């Protein structure tokens, strides 16, 4: 797999898409940012780097040999978004379980579904850009 213009543009814009959805969901709809115990700038910076890592992981998952089993890129993207969204939900839940009290089953289900939707939009952005950006293929000597 070549890490060229196609990778970098789709990686960054996919991360930006997921970060924007994250910010709207947690900052606007849920008002979670009011409960942060340290400077908001730190949180937003950490979140931005986290989404850059998530986006790269999603790109490599999309390109993984096992995902090539799905011939249709849209199906592959959807599966990749659902798998990564559920995986990231599990990680976030385990990390936050010690600081979150009174988690209900409904809260966990909504959070899980939202995470899968968020990651799926990130993958959709990545897939569209990955196949819209054309790179010159250099011939090997």
N, C-alpha and C positions, 0 to 999 in steps of 0.2 A: 504494500500500500504506500503510495506516494503522498507525502505531506506538502502539498503545494497550495496554490491560491484557492483551489476548490475546498480543501480541508480548512484552511484558516478563516476564510470568509463564512463558510457554513458553521464552523465551530463557534466563532464570536457572535454571529447573529442568532444562532440557536440559544446560546447562553443569555443573550440580551432579551430574547423572547421569554424564556423561562423566568429570568429575574424580574422582568416587568410584570408578568402574571403573579409571581410571588409577592411583589411589592403591593400590587392592587389588592390581592386576597388578604394578606396579613396586615398591611398598613391602612387600607381603606375600609374593607368590609368587616374584618374581624377586630380591628383596632388593637392588635397585639403589640404594636410598637410602644404603646404607653406603659406596658409592664416591664420593659427592658430596664435592667438595673445598672447599665453602664452606658456610656455615650452612644447615641444613635449612629454617629459617624463610624464608630468601630463596627457596629453591627452590620451596617450597610456595606462597608468595605469587606468584612468577612464573608457576608452573603454573596457579594459579587465574585470573589475568588472561588467560593464554593460552587457557584453556578458555572464558572469556567471549567472547574474540574468535572462537574456533572456532565457538561456538554461534551467534553473530550471523551469521557467514559461512554456516553451514549453513541458517539461517532464510532468508537472502536467496537462497541457491541453491534452496531448496525453492520459494520464491515466484517464481523467475525464469521468464521467458516460455518458455524452451526446456523447462523441467520440466513446464509445463502440457500438454505433449504426452501425458503419462501421465494418463489420466482417473482411474484408481484411486489414491486418496491413499496407500494402503499400498505400492503398487508404486513410486509417486513417492518415497515416504519411503525405501524400500529402495535404490532407485537413487541417491538423494541421499546416503545413508549410505555406500554402497560407493564412490561417486565421491569424496566428501570424505575418507573414510578412506584411500583409496589416495593421494590428493593430499597429505594431511598426513603419511602414511608417507614419501612421497618427500622432502618438505621435511625431516622429522626425520632421515632417513638422510643427506641431503646435509650437514646441519648437524653431525651427530655423526660423520661418517666420519673426520674428522681426530683425534678423541679415542678412537675405538673401534678396537681391534686384533683381528685374527683373526675377523672376521665370517664365519660360514659361510652357505652357501645356505639351510640349514634355519632358522638364526636369522632371516634376512631374511624367509623365507616366513612363519614363525610371527608375527613382528612385524607384517608386512603384514596378515595375516589378523586378528590381534588388533585392530589399528587400525581395520580396516573393521567389525569387530563392535562395538567401542566407539562409533564414530561412528553406527552403525546404531541402537544403543540410545538414543543421544542424539536422533536424528531421531525414533525411535518415541515417546519422551517428548514431544518437541515437537509431533508430529502429534496425539497423544491430547489434549494440553492445548489446542492451537490449535483443535480442533474441539469440545472440551468447554466452553470458555469462550465465553460469549455476551456480546457488547457491544451496547449501544444504538447504533443507527445514527442519527446526527444528520442531519436534513434540511437541505439547503442552502437558503438564502433566495433 
